[in-house]
Amino acid sequence: MMKQNKSNRVAVRSKLTAVSSRPVNPGTIHSFTGLDHAMALHSVHVIFYYKEKLFSYFDLDPFRVCLSETLSLYPPVTGRIVRREVDGEWEVKCNDAGVRVVKATVATTLDEWLATADGAEERLLTAWYDMPHGDSSSWSPYRIQINEFEGGGVAIGLSCSHMQADPTCVTLLIKSWAETHRREPVVHPPSFDDLSNSPLTRGLNIHNTNTKSSRAYYEAKSMAAQTSLILKKMGTATFKFSNEVIKQSLLEIHQTCSVATPFDLLAALFWTRIARLKHPKSKSKHSLSICVDFRKKLLLSYGYYGNALHFSLLSLPDVEEKEDFRDVAEAVHYHVSSQGEGEFWSALDWFESRKEEGGQFGAPFRMYGPELTCMSMEHMVDFPGITGNKLLMNTAVFDKENRPVHVSYHVGNVEGEGLIMVMPALEGGLARMVTVTLPEEELEQLCQDEAISSFSSLNPIMVLSGTRRA
């Protein structure tokens, strides 16, 4: 990939702490589920880009006032993660300590940034410091960074510990902030449902033939995480596929699998191409870990605060040898669609059962790895309660004339085989964005892959990869 001198384009100008406008009730505690604990090695980073300036002077602007009002709905966001005295387990002490907010400037225009920045430089738009190993009582688990580009563009970067929330939850926080700024009702306020009390732990019989395999997969995943990985420097690139590209490709795949989705198509495309880049003994040659959101399947509130993600393993022989990946797309579709409520509850029950003597959960492990992982964000399309262009990320509108022009999602501390994230593109319809994190050498080869660059005879656009190809 083309390298450019892009150093020092992001400069931090000031720091402050935003607090909620209404104090939380004394003694309020937010507990983590077993799944939350398992995600602790990772972080979540979401960046919303806007073409126009959003505010004049953030420190005194109503923009900051409405943030404080929004934070009143989210006590865990302004709290601090501490050890519980009874069993030494992590929990959030909701003490109104506030959220760290960083203001920064970017020495280029927004368009130039999207054309020339790579994934590593984009991370400079999100302030983040890993949780300290010792006392974390003063560590802010959420960070907000306001980045101003030359010419008026703005990027809002929001980061948090994955133990606190998943990408959907973080997106809803920004969306709630925008709704509060517009003086409109918050459509999806946070819900703090208790997932630790699952039907299985209550003794209810939910029969599903896949539950045992699901639990066995998580068991193997946690054991594999104890094996030392050969750590390689990772890189990230984002590919944008237009509505026309996906529509044309689905017409071809529907000849053999009439119900294939954009996710099935893109998961199959990138899995088959990445498998060719892997070592002959790599698990990615025959296995893909697929991550889906289960809010809808478990009838949870869409504002559920925490992690609502399920990982499962799809294994197929000789993936890297397939020139026609339609049968892989079909396998992906039926693997995802066959997952039922019982399998999700069974996995959650397994996480809750990972308690050691004294009541502490087992150590967190790398959820995005060691196998190649593919995350579906299809649930953000036709999100309930949203009209018009029904994309969740497209509703984070602070000014009705200033909608986001791009949204990036990243997961921190991804190692091993890598991560593929498939998400809706803001243009709507069938358009999709694919963000890929791989070892740098593999990523460079992937960005030059002819099968991807000539996909459906219409080249995808690469953004935030150090170069741009149309």
N, C-alpha and C positions, 0 to 999 in steps of 0.2 A: 504494500500500500504506500501511496505517496506520503512522505514525511514533510512536515513544514515546521518552521520555527514558530511555535505558538506559546512559548513560555511566558509566564507572568501576565497573561491577558486578564486574569481574574484577580482583583485586589480588594481585600477586606477593608472597609472604611470605618465601621463602628459595630458595637455589640450592645445588646440590651436584653432585658428579661421581660416577657409579656406574661401577665397574670390574669386570672379570670376576674370578671367584673362582680361576681357574687361569690362569697366565701363558701367553701364546702363545709358540710357538717363535721364537727370535730370527731376524730376517731374513724373516719371513713377509710376502708381498706378495699383494694381491688386484688382478688386472688387470681393466680394463673392456673390454667388447666394443664393436664399432663402434656397435651400437644403444644401448648405455649412454651412450656419448659424445654421441650425437645428442640424448638426452633432457636434457642438462645445463642447459637454460634453465628447466626446470620443477622443482617440488618436490611431494612427496606428503604429505598430512595425513589422518590417520585418528583418529577420536575414538570411544571406547567409553564409553557412559553406563551407570551402575549405580545402582539405586534405593537400595541400602543402603550404609553405610560399609564400606570394605574393610579398613581398618587403624586402629590407634589413634594411632601416632606413626611416620610413615614412616621417619624418620632411623634409628630403632633397631629397627624392626619386621622380622619374618621376611620380610615383603613385599619389602623391599629386598634381603635376603639371597638370596632366590630369583631376583631380577633379576640379581644378580651371577653366579649359577650358570647362568642362561640365556645371559648374554652370553658365557660361555666357549665356547658353540657357535657364536658369531657374531663371529669376529675382525675382519671388516671394519667392524662396527658400532662397535666401540670404537677403531678406528684413525683415522688422519688422511689426508686426500687431499693428495698432494704431486706435484710434477713429477718424472718419471723423468729421470735424468741423461743417459741414452743419446740419447733423442729428444725430451725435453721434454714427453712425453705424461703425462696424469693417471693415477695409480694410488693404491691405498690402502696406506699403510704400517701394517701391523697391529702397533702398538706398545703396546697396552693403555692408551692415553691416556684412555679412558673416555668415557662418555656424559653430556652435560649433563642434569640433572634439575631441574626447576623445580616448586616447590609454590605453589599459589595458592588463594585462597578466592573464592567467587562469592556476591554479596550478594542471593541469591534462592533459592527452592527449585528442584529439578530440573524439576518439572512446569511451573512458571512460566517457567523458562528456555526449555524446548522450545516453549512457546506464544508467547513474545514476542521471543526473540532472532532476529536475522537472520543471514545467512551471514557478513557482515563481523564481527559481534560474536562469532560462534562461533569464528572464527579466533583470537580472543584466548585460547582454551583450548589452543592449540598454540604453544609457544615456537618462534620461528624467526628466523634471521638468514641472509641470503643469503651464499654463499661470497665471501670478499673477493677482489678482483682481484689483489692482490699475494700475500704470503705466507699460505698457508692451513694451515701446519703445526700451528697451535694451534686451528684451527676445527673444531668438532665437527659432523660431517655428519649426526648424529642428535640429536634433542632429544625429551625426554619431559617432559610437564607433568601433574602430579597436581592436579586441581581439586576442591575440596570445596564442596558446596552447603549452604545452610542446610537443616537437617532431616535431613542424613545422606547425601544423594546424592553420587556421585563420578563424574567424567569423567576418563578417561586419554587424553591427546592425544599422539600420536606423529608426529613430522615427520622427513622426511629428504630429501636431494637425490634427484631422480628418476634421476640418473646412478647412484645406488647400488641402487635397488630400485623395483619397481612395487607397486601396491596389494595384490596377493595376497601378495607377499613380506612386506610390512609387517604384514598381518593375521596371517600365520603366526608372526611374531616375538612378537606379543602373545599368541597362542594358546599358543606354547611357554612363555612366561612363566607363564601360568595353569596349564599342566600341571605345570610344575616346582613351583609353589606348592602344588599338590595332592599332590605327591610321586608323580606318575604318569609313565610314560614319555612322552617327547616323540614324538608320532606322526609328525610331518612335520619332522624336523630339516633344517637347511639343507644344500643340495647345491651344490657349486661346480663344476658341469660347465663345460667349455670349449666355448662355442658358436661361437667364432671359427674352429674347425676343422670347417666344415660339409661335407656331402657334395659340394657344388659346388666348394669350394676344394680338395677332395681329388681332384677330377676324376671323380667318379661321375656317371653320367647319370641324372638324375631328370627325366623328361619331364612337363611340365605346360604347357598352352597359355596359362595365365594369367601365367606367370612374367615374360615380357617386359613385359606391361602393368603388373605390380606394380613392377618396377624403374623403368619410365618414370614411374609415379606418384610414387615417392619422389624421383626426379630433379626432376620438376616441383615437388614440394613444397619441396625444398630451395632451388630457384631462386626460387620465389614468396616464400620467407621473407626474401629479400634486398630485397624491395620494402617500402618504408616503409608501415606501417599507420597509419590514423587512429585513434589510441588514445582509447578512451572508457572512462569509469569503469564497471567491471563489478559486477554484483550477483549473488547466488546465492539460490535458493529450492529447497525440497525438497517433493515431492509424494508422498504415500503412497496406494497403491491396494490395497485389501483383496483377499483371496482371492476373495470373491464377485464383486467388480467385474471382475477379470481373467477369471474363469471364464465369466461371462455374456458378456463381449465376445468371448472366443475362440470361443464357440459360434456367434456370428454370423459371424466371419471364417472359421471352418472350413467354412462352406458353399462357399467359393471356394478356400480354401487349407487343407486338412485338417491340415497339419503346422506351421502357424504357431505360434510360441512367444510367451510374454509379452514377450520382447525385441522381436520383430518388430512386435508390436502397438503397444508404447509408442514405439519408435523412429519408426514411421510416424506415430503421432498427434502427437508433438511436432515432428517435422520439418515436417509439413504446416501446423501452426499457427504455428510460428516463421517459416517461409518467408513467411507473409503479413505479417510485421512488418518484413521486410528491405527494403532499398533495391532498386528495380527491377533494378539491375545487379549485385546480390549473387549470388555463386556459390551461396548456399544455396537460391536459387529452383529449382535443378535438380541440385545435387550435395550429397552427404553423405559425409563421411569416417567410416568405421566401424572401430572399434578392438576387437580380440578378443585373448584370451589363447591362446597356442599350446602350453602345456605338454603337454596331453593329445595334441594332434595330432602333436607331435614326439617323443612317448614320453619326455618329460623327467621327472625326479623332480618330484613336486608341491612339494617343498621347494626347488626351484631358486632360488638366490639371484641376483637381478639382474632385468633387464627381459625379459619374455617376451610382448611385445605386437606385434601386426601391424596396420598401418593400410592400408585400401584405400578406393577411391573408388567410390561408387554414383551414377550419373547418371540422372535421369529428367526428362522434360519436364513443365512446368506443374504442379509439385508443389503450389504454393500455391493452385491453382484446384480442387483435388480436395476435394469435400465428403465423399465416401465414400473412406476411405483404405485399403480392403481390398486393392486392387491394389498399393498402396505397401508394405503389410506383406508381401505375397507376394513382391515384388521384393527387399525386405530379406532375407527368409528364404533365397531361392535364391542371392542374392549371398554371404551368409555361409556357407551349407552347401556351396557349390561350391568354396570355397577348400581347397586340398590341401597336402600336405607339401612338394611341389616349390615352390609359390609362397612358402611361409614361408622355406624355405632360400634361395631366390633373393633375397628381400629382405635376409636376414641377410648373404648374400654381397655384396650391393651396399653395405651399411654397412661391411663389412670392407675393401672396395675403395676407400673414400674417404680414402686416405692421400696426403698431399702429400709433396713432396720433404723428406727428413729423417725420414720415418716418422710424422709427426703426422697424426691424423685431421682431416678437414675440420671447419670450425666447426659447432657445434651449431645447430640451427634449431628453430623453433616447431613442435612435433609436433601440439599441439592447436590447430590453425589453420594457415593463415589461413581455411580453409573451416570451416563448422559441423561439429563432430566429435561422434560418438555412441559411447560406450564401453559394451560389453556385459560384464557380470560374471555371466553365466549359469553360468559354470564353477564358481562358488562354491556352486551347488546340487548336492546329491548328491556332495559332495566325497569322494573315496575315503578309507577309514579312519575315517569318521565314522558313528556309529549314531544312531538316534533321529531328532531333527529335523536333517536332514542339510544344514545351512547352515554354511559355514565360519566366518562371523563369530559364530554362535551358540554356538560351542564355546570361546570365550575366557571361561571360567568359573573365577574364583578361589575361589569358594565355591559349592557345589552348590545352595544355596538363593538365590543372588544372581546370576542370569543378566543379561547386558546387556539393557537395555530399548530402546536405540536405538544405531545405529552410523552415523557420518557419514564420507563420503569427499570429499576435495577435492584438486584439482590446482592448484598455484600457477602464476602467471604465464600465465594463459589470456587471450589477447587476440583481437582480430579478431571472427569470427562467433560464437564461443562454444562451449560444451561441454554435452552431455547425458550423464549417467551413469545407467545403468539397472542396478539391483542388487536382490538378494533382500531382502525385508523379514523381520524377525525372527519374525513370526507364522508363517512357513513357508507351505507349499503354493504357490499361484500368486501370492501377495502380492508386490508389488514397490515399491521406492522409486525415485524419479527426482529427481536433483539437477541443476538447470539453472543454468549460469552464462552470462549474457548482458549486453550493455550495459544499464545501469539502466533506461533508458526502455522498451526492448523487454521487459525482465523484468516491469516493472510492468503492461504491457499483457497479457503472457502470463498473469500471475496472475489477471487479470480475464476471461480468455478463456472464453466460454460453452461452447465445445465440450469444453474440458478440465474445467471445473467441473461440467458435467452429464454427464460421461462415463458411459455405461451406465446412466443414470438414477440413479446412486449417486455422490454427490459424493466426490471424493478429499479426504483430509485434508492440509492444508498445515502443515508444521512447519518451524521455523527460517527463517521468512520475514518476521518482524516482525508477523505476525498469524496467527490460526488459524481455519480455516473447516472445519466438519464437515458 
